[in-house]
Amino acid sequence: MSNVSKGFVDEQVDVTLDIFAEIEILKKQKNAVILAHYYQNPDIQDVADYIGDSLGLAQQAQQTNADIILFAGVHFMAETAKILNPTKKVLIPDMNAGCSLADSCPPDKFAAFKQQHPNHLVISYINCTAEIKALSDIICTSSNAVKIVESLPKEQPIIFAPDKNLGAYVNKITGRNMLLWDGACMVHEIFSLEKITKLKIQNPQAQLVAHPECEAAILDKADFIGSTTAILNYTKTNPCKEFIVATETGILHQMIKNSPEKTFIPAPPNNSCACNDCPHMKLNTLEKIYLTLKYEQPELLLSADLIEKAKKPILRMLSLS
């Protein structure tokens, strides 16, 4: 018998099993869809029905006709899928697949912070918990944050949470002075400016592409700044043949598939590693996805009240996107 432990179905999978084929069979039997973030391992990306960034995944979750949504990503992404599809079963391969950025914004502390600024409208980056979404007026992603902020009157005071780096970038682009919550993503915060500068010297033809969750010093050096999807599209259409990529390394799989003739160099972090992986994203494995579909566990559940409160700012984002 299988058992649920440590946030996933704990069972040995027969090494002779063709997991790819078994997952396809289970998807058809159960009318299930697998949504995967670009930061997942290559095998997971290859078995997914849809691969995307936070905005694309939210839109896909809203549109799906599947009975079961298996979300190969992190906890807040599965929450978003459940908020948009309260009657569907939402599965996540590992409940421990959290997010350092979401964790940097505790709901009780943020609620108190919000109370101190009652005239401010709250825009929260989608990389936050359902509780933070419920405290927000509008949700945004890295791909639409500038557009959403610019859709509001310039005199409107804004709190931007939880990512201070993305908020600072949006402030710079829009000329706003949003009040920023002091949160950050561990993956994007530890890129080494010194190591990237050396890489640029060693690879003078390479362009630096960066996610706006990176610190300002990295963004100042970047040739292109954008969401995961925007970075992917840029490297596909730009004639440059070499890119230094300052975001989670999972994206390189799609970059290489789209542009096999180009060279992609992961930007190094400020530690002994050569590349920068999100430990939460990488908790998901192909074996866990197979077992999760097989047993339909772990299932992500949210209260009806929380779903109702968190849904409004997400729908407002989707209407603006």
One Martini backbone bead per residue (centre of mass of N, CA, C, O) as a GRO file, in nm:
protein
  321
    1MET     BB    1   0.100   0.034   0.016
    2SER     BB    2   0.034   0.358   0.019
    3ASN     BB    3   0.168   0.674   0.143
    4VAL     BB    4   0.144   0.980   0.305
    5SER     BB    5   0.457   1.162   0.294
    6LYS     BB    6   0.613   1.455   0.295
    7GLY     BB    7   0.392   1.550   0.069
    8PHE     BB    8   0.391   1.248  -0.056
    9VAL     BB    9   0.393   0.964  -0.238
   10ASP     BB   10   0.536   0.673  -0.083
   11GLU     BB   11   0.692   0.493  -0.350
   12GLN     BB   12   0.812   0.246  -0.530
   13VAL     BB   13   0.933   0.247  -0.858
   14ASP     BB   14   0.955   0.069  -1.123
   15VAL     BB   15   1.234   0.071  -1.328
   16THR     BB   16   1.078  -0.070  -1.587
   17LEU     BB   17   0.895   0.158  -1.612
   18ASP     BB   18   0.704   0.356  -1.834
   19ILE     BB   19   0.631   0.659  -1.729
   20PHE     BB   20   0.540   0.817  -1.972
   21ALA     BB   21   0.317   0.616  -2.060
   22GLU     BB   22   0.160   0.604  -1.787
   23ILE     BB   23   0.084   0.902  -1.777
   24GLU     BB   24  -0.082   0.905  -2.038
   25ILE     BB   25  -0.292   0.700  -1.943
   26LEU     BB   26  -0.389   0.853  -1.688
   27LYS     BB   27  -0.484   1.112  -1.825
   28LYS     BB   28  -0.711   0.973  -1.991
   29GLN     BB   29  -0.866   0.826  -1.762
   30LYS     BB   30  -0.888   1.118  -1.577
   31ASN     BB   31  -0.889   1.386  -1.714
   32ALA     BB   32  -0.587   1.509  -1.723
   33VAL     BB   33  -0.365   1.785  -1.641
   34ILE     BB   34  -0.035   1.918  -1.709
   35LEU     BB   35   0.126   2.174  -1.529
   36ALA     BB   36   0.431   2.359  -1.612
   37HIS     BB   37   0.714   2.498  -1.523
   38TYR     BB   38   1.017   2.612  -1.651
   39TYR     BB   39   1.172   2.506  -1.370
   40GLN     BB   40   1.157   2.231  -1.447
   41ASN     BB   41   1.242   1.944  -1.532
   42PRO     BB   42   1.271   1.815  -1.842
   43ASP     BB   43   1.080   1.567  -1.808
   44ILE     BB   44   0.837   1.735  -1.713
   45GLN     BB   45   0.812   1.918  -1.958
   46ASP     BB   46   0.767   1.673  -2.164
   47VAL     BB   47   0.486   1.571  -2.008
   48ALA     BB   48   0.344   1.822  -2.051
   49ASP     BB   49   0.070   2.017  -2.173
   50TYR     BB   50   0.187   2.276  -2.017
   51ILE     BB   51   0.413   2.554  -2.056
   52GLY     BB   52   0.509   2.817  -1.813
   53ASP     BB   53   0.432   3.091  -1.660
   54SER     BB   54   0.238   3.238  -1.435
   55LEU     BB   55   0.036   3.357  -1.637
   56GLY     BB   56  -0.005   3.115  -1.829
   57LEU     BB   57  -0.097   2.918  -1.604
   58ALA     BB   58  -0.344   3.077  -1.511
   59GLN     BB   59  -0.489   3.078  -1.785
   60GLN     BB   60  -0.496   2.769  -1.822
   61ALA     BB   61  -0.653   2.704  -1.564
   62GLN     BB   62  -0.910   2.866  -1.654
   63GLN     BB   63  -0.954   2.687  -1.942
   64THR     BB   64  -0.985   2.411  -1.847
   65ASN     BB   65  -1.154   2.070  -1.892
   66ALA     BB   66  -1.047   1.927  -1.670
   67ASP     BB   67  -1.077   1.735  -1.371
   68ILE     BB   68  -0.757   1.734  -1.349
   69ILE     BB   69  -0.492   1.915  -1.179
   70LEU     BB   70  -0.148   1.903  -1.238
   71PHE     BB   71   0.105   2.075  -1.050
   72ALA     BB   72   0.427   2.158  -1.177
   73GLY     BB   73   0.546   2.320  -0.894
   74VAL     BB   74   0.427   2.534  -0.664
   75HIS     BB   75   0.204   2.600  -0.422
   76PHE     BB   76   0.085   2.876  -0.529
   77MET     BB   77   0.006   2.762  -0.809
   78ALA     BB   78  -0.202   2.556  -0.711
   79GLU     BB   79  -0.378   2.762  -0.572
   80THR     BB   80  -0.457   2.919  -0.825
   81ALA     BB   81  -0.600   2.683  -0.962
   82LYS     BB   82  -0.814   2.645  -0.737
   83ILE     BB   83  -0.936   2.928  -0.740
   84LEU     BB   84  -1.024   2.894  -1.055
   85ASN     BB   85  -1.105   2.564  -0.966
   86PRO     BB   86  -1.304   2.462  -0.717
   87THR     BB   87  -1.431   2.183  -0.861
   88LYS     BB   88  -1.151   2.083  -0.895
   89LYS     BB   89  -0.881   1.870  -0.897
   90VAL     BB   90  -0.582   1.947  -0.714
   91LEU     BB   91  -0.245   1.865  -0.779
   92ILE     BB   92   0.068   1.790  -0.594
   93PRO     BB   93   0.359   1.617  -0.572
   94ASP     BB   94   0.470   1.841  -0.344
   95MET     BB   95   0.394   2.016  -0.056
   96ASN     BB   96   0.704   2.125  -0.010
   97ALA     BB   97   0.671   2.312  -0.262
   98GLY     BB   98   0.765   2.610  -0.224
   99CYS     BB   99   0.849   2.968  -0.138
  100SER     BB  100   1.057   3.217  -0.051
  101LEU     BB  101   0.881   3.458  -0.129
  102ALA     BB  102   0.617   3.377   0.006
  103ASP     BB  103   0.753   3.342   0.294
  104SER     BB  104   0.832   3.665   0.314
  105CYS     BB  105   0.492   3.692   0.354
  106PRO     BB  106   0.320   3.716   0.618
  107PRO     BB  107  -0.010   3.767   0.670
  108ASP     BB  108  -0.010   3.916   0.948
  109LYS     BB  109   0.208   4.130   0.876
  110PHE     BB  110   0.069   4.239   0.620
  111ALA     BB  111  -0.195   4.331   0.748
  112ALA     BB  112  -0.058   4.542   0.932
  113PHE     BB  113   0.075   4.704   0.705
  114LYS     BB  114  -0.188   4.778   0.558
  115GLN     BB  115  -0.321   4.936   0.801
  116GLN     BB  116  -0.097   5.171   0.789
  117HIS     BB  117  -0.216   5.200   0.462
  118PRO     BB  118  -0.537   5.272   0.379
  119ASN     BB  119  -0.490   5.432   0.083
  120HIS     BB  120  -0.377   5.174  -0.034
  121LEU     BB  121  -0.315   4.984  -0.301
  122VAL     BB  122  -0.294   4.629  -0.371
  123ILE     BB  123  -0.009   4.477  -0.522
  124SER     BB  124   0.041   4.134  -0.612
  125TYR     BB  125   0.244   3.899  -0.664
  126ILE     BB  126   0.180   3.573  -0.753
  127ASN     BB  127   0.423   3.501  -0.550
  128CYS     BB  128   0.185   3.400  -0.337
  129THR     BB  129  -0.039   3.349  -0.117
  130ALA     BB  130  -0.372   3.322  -0.072
  131GLU     BB  131  -0.378   3.525   0.167
  132ILE     BB  132  -0.248   3.760   0.008
  133LYS     BB  133  -0.452   3.774  -0.217
  134ALA     BB  134  -0.695   3.841  -0.020
  135LEU     BB  135  -0.533   4.131   0.052
  136SER     BB  136  -0.584   4.214  -0.244
  137ASP     BB  137  -0.663   4.392  -0.548
  138ILE     BB  138  -0.411   4.300  -0.728
  139ILE     BB  139  -0.265   4.094  -0.958
  140CYS     BB  140   0.066   3.995  -1.071
  141THR     BB  141   0.324   3.977  -1.305
  142SER     BB  142   0.619   4.015  -1.468
  143SER     BB  143   0.464   4.065  -1.752
  144ASN     BB  144   0.222   4.285  -1.617
  145ALA     BB  145   0.306   4.499  -1.402
  146VAL     BB  146   0.338   4.760  -1.564
  147LYS     BB  147   0.055   4.767  -1.690
  148ILE     BB  148  -0.105   4.773  -1.423
  149VAL     BB  149   0.017   5.029  -1.300
  150GLU     BB  150  -0.050   5.214  -1.558
  151SER     BB  151  -0.374   5.178  -1.516
  152LEU     BB  152  -0.327   5.372  -1.288
  153PRO     BB  153  -0.337   5.637  -1.117
  154LYS     BB  154  -0.073   5.838  -1.018
  155GLU     BB  155  -0.214   5.918  -0.731
  156GLN     BB  156  -0.210   5.623  -0.650
  157PRO     BB  157  -0.149   5.448  -0.384
  158ILE     BB  158   0.105   5.181  -0.345
  159ILE     BB  159   0.129   4.843  -0.274
  160PHE     BB  160   0.412   4.618  -0.306
  161ALA     BB  161   0.394   4.259  -0.341
  162PRO     BB  162   0.679   4.084  -0.214
  163ASP     BB  163   0.882   4.207  -0.440
  164LYS     BB  164   1.133   4.443  -0.431
  165ASN     BB  165   1.270   4.411  -0.712
  166LEU     BB  166   1.024   4.430  -0.892
  167GLY     BB  167   0.920   4.696  -0.771
  168ALA     BB  168   1.171   4.867  -0.843
  169TYR     BB  169   1.151   4.822  -1.146
  170VAL     BB  170   0.867   4.944  -1.183
  171ASN     BB  171   0.934   5.220  -1.073
  172LYS     BB  172   1.147   5.289  -1.289
  173ILE     BB  173   0.961   5.258  -1.543
  174THR     BB  174   0.701   5.442  -1.425
  175GLY     BB  175   0.774   5.661  -1.187
  176ARG     BB  176   0.709   5.549  -0.924
  177ASN     BB  177   0.626   5.517  -0.544
  178MET     BB  178   0.610   5.244  -0.426
  179LEU     BB  179   0.535   5.041  -0.165
  180LEU     BB  180   0.765   4.804  -0.030
  181TRP     BB  181   0.801   4.491   0.029
  182ASP     BB  182   1.046   4.283   0.210
  183GLY     BB  183   1.100   4.078  -0.052
  184ALA     BB  184   1.242   3.755  -0.183
  185CYS     BB  185   1.429   3.557  -0.407
  186MET     BB  186   1.675   3.326  -0.366
  187VAL     BB  187   1.757   3.283  -0.663
  188HIS     BB  188   1.774   3.601  -0.755
  189GLU     BB  189   1.965   3.709  -0.506
  190ILE     BB  190   2.250   3.518  -0.571
  191PHE     BB  191   2.367   3.662  -0.784
  192SER     BB  192   2.685   3.731  -0.929
  193LEU     BB  193   2.832   4.009  -1.038
  194GLU     BB  194   3.127   3.924  -1.061
  195LYS     BB  195   3.080   3.661  -1.229
  196ILE     BB  196   2.924   3.795  -1.461
  197THR     BB  197   3.144   3.991  -1.547
  198LYS     BB  198   3.346   3.768  -1.622
  199LEU     BB  199   3.168   3.632  -1.834
  200LYS     BB  200   3.153   3.879  -2.022
  201ILE     BB  201   3.459   3.885  -2.078
  202GLN     BB  202   3.476   3.582  -2.184
  203ASN     BB  203   3.182   3.668  -2.344
  204PRO     BB  204   3.147   3.934  -2.549
  205GLN     BB  205   2.887   3.827  -2.729
  206ALA     BB  206   2.716   3.809  -2.487
  207GLN     BB  207   2.399   3.818  -2.349
  208LEU     BB  208   2.215   3.958  -2.083
  209VAL     BB  209   1.953   3.785  -1.919
  210ALA     BB  210   1.675   3.901  -1.703
  211HIS     BB  211   1.503   3.892  -1.416
  212PRO     BB  212   1.319   4.122  -1.214
  213GLU     BB  213   1.408   3.965  -0.938
  214CYS     BB  214   1.658   4.090  -0.958
  215GLU     BB  215   1.894   4.285  -0.883
  216ALA     BB  216   1.984   4.596  -0.985
  217ALA     BB  217   2.283   4.533  -1.060
  218ILE     BB  218   2.201   4.322  -1.274
  219LEU     BB  219   1.999   4.488  -1.447
  220ASP     BB  220   2.211   4.707  -1.534
  221LYS     BB  221   2.368   4.474  -1.717
  222ALA     BB  222   2.138   4.417  -1.896
  223ASP     BB  223   2.001   4.358  -2.224
  224PHE     BB  224   1.755   4.194  -2.087
  225ILE     BB  225   1.418   4.230  -1.946
  226GLY     BB  226   1.211   3.955  -1.816
  227SER     BB  227   1.018   3.721  -1.832
  228THR     BB  228   1.038   3.401  -1.900
  229THR     BB  229   0.894   3.424  -2.174
  230ALA     BB  230   1.043   3.675  -2.278
  231ILE     BB  231   1.324   3.552  -2.272
  232LEU     BB  232   1.268   3.317  -2.461
  233ASN     BB  233   1.180   3.491  -2.707
  234TYR     BB  234   1.437   3.658  -2.731
  235THR     BB  235   1.639   3.417  -2.786
  236LYS     BB  236   1.485   3.327  -3.048
  237THR     BB  237   1.487   3.620  -3.217
  238ASN     BB  238   1.769   3.685  -3.161
  239PRO     BB  239   2.078   3.690  -3.333
  240CYS     BB  240   2.216   3.606  -3.106
  241LYS     BB  241   2.436   3.320  -2.991
  242GLU     BB  242   2.475   3.439  -2.686
  243PHE     BB  243   2.379   3.356  -2.339
  244ILE     BB  244   2.317   3.499  -2.024
  245VAL     BB  245   2.126   3.343  -1.756
  246ALA     BB  246   1.915   3.524  -1.510
  247THR     BB  247   1.782   3.237  -1.399
  248GLU     BB  248   1.638   2.962  -1.377
  249THR     BB  249   1.764   2.667  -1.531
  250GLY     BB  250   1.505   2.534  -1.658
  251ILE     BB  251   1.486   2.722  -1.918
  252LEU     BB  252   1.715   2.592  -2.097
  253HIS     BB  253   1.555   2.365  -2.230
  254GLN     BB  254   1.382   2.550  -2.419
  255MET     BB  255   1.611   2.707  -2.550
  256ILE     BB  256   1.750   2.461  -2.685
  257LYS     BB  257   1.501   2.363  -2.845
  258ASN     BB  258   1.460   2.641  -3.004
  259SER     BB  259   1.807   2.696  -3.003
  260PRO     BB  260   2.054   2.478  -3.087
  261GLU     BB  261   2.270   2.699  -3.213
  262LYS     BB  262   2.290   2.807  -2.926
  263THR     BB  263   2.428   2.969  -2.634
  264PHE     BB  264   2.385   2.875  -2.280
  265ILE     BB  265   2.454   3.058  -1.977
  266PRO     BB  266   2.457   3.023  -1.653
  267ALA     BB  267   2.422   3.218  -1.399
  268PRO     BB  268   2.608   3.272  -1.123
  269PRO     BB  269   2.630   3.233  -0.799
  270ASN     BB  270   2.716   3.322  -0.451
  271ASN     BB  271   2.873   3.033  -0.483
  272SER     BB  272   2.990   2.703  -0.564
  273CYS     BB  273   2.803   2.711  -0.790
  274ALA     BB  274   2.729   2.719  -1.145
  275CYS     BB  275   2.422   2.727  -1.070
  276ASN     BB  276   2.053   2.811  -1.042
  277ASP     BB  277   1.845   2.646  -0.822
  278CYS     BB  278   1.527   2.545  -0.721
  279PRO     BB  279   1.451   2.345  -0.454
  280HIS     BB  280   1.142   2.340  -0.483
  281MET     BB  281   1.101   2.264  -0.780
  282LYS     BB  282   1.298   1.999  -0.749
  283LEU     BB  283   1.096   1.812  -0.584
  284ASN     BB  284   0.996   1.741  -0.845
  285THR     BB  285   0.903   1.433  -1.010
  286LEU     BB  286   0.820   1.185  -1.219
  287GLU     BB  287   0.739   0.982  -0.999
  288LYS     BB  288   0.545   1.172  -0.845
  289ILE     BB  289   0.351   1.219  -1.079
  290TYR     BB  290   0.260   0.931  -1.115
  291LEU     BB  291   0.153   0.885  -0.820
  292THR     BB  292  -0.043   1.124  -0.813
  293LEU     BB  293  -0.224   1.017  -1.042
  294LYS     BB  294  -0.286   0.735  -0.935
  295TYR     BB  295  -0.394   0.852  -0.627
  296GLU     BB  296  -0.478   1.154  -0.602
  297GLN     BB  297  -0.202   1.242  -0.448
  298PRO     BB  298  -0.188   1.533  -0.339
  299GLU     BB  299  -0.441   1.751  -0.230
  300LEU     BB  300  -0.559   2.070  -0.286
  301LEU     BB  301  -0.696   2.276  -0.022
  302LEU     BB  302  -0.965   2.522   0.015
  303SER     BB  303  -1.151   2.752   0.124
  304ALA     BB  304  -1.424   2.920   0.018
  305ASP     BB  305  -1.350   3.198   0.137
  306LEU     BB  306  -1.062   3.219   0.022
  307ILE     BB  307  -1.133   3.187  -0.274
  308GLU     BB  308  -1.316   3.435  -0.299
  309LYS     BB  309  -1.101   3.652  -0.213
  310ALA     BB  310  -0.863   3.560  -0.420
  311LYS     BB  311  -1.013   3.582  -0.701
  312LYS     BB  312  -1.057   3.882  -0.763
  313PRO     BB  313  -0.753   3.979  -0.823
  314ILE     BB  314  -0.709   3.771  -1.050
  315LEU     BB  315  -0.938   3.857  -1.243
  316ARG     BB  316  -0.833   4.144  -1.276
  317MET     BB  317  -0.576   4.062  -1.415
  318LEU     BB  318  -0.696   3.897  -1.653
  319SER     BB  319  -0.856   4.143  -1.770
  320LEU     BB  320  -0.574   4.309  -1.817
  321SER     BB  321  -0.435   4.057  -2.006
   0.00000   0.00000   0.00000
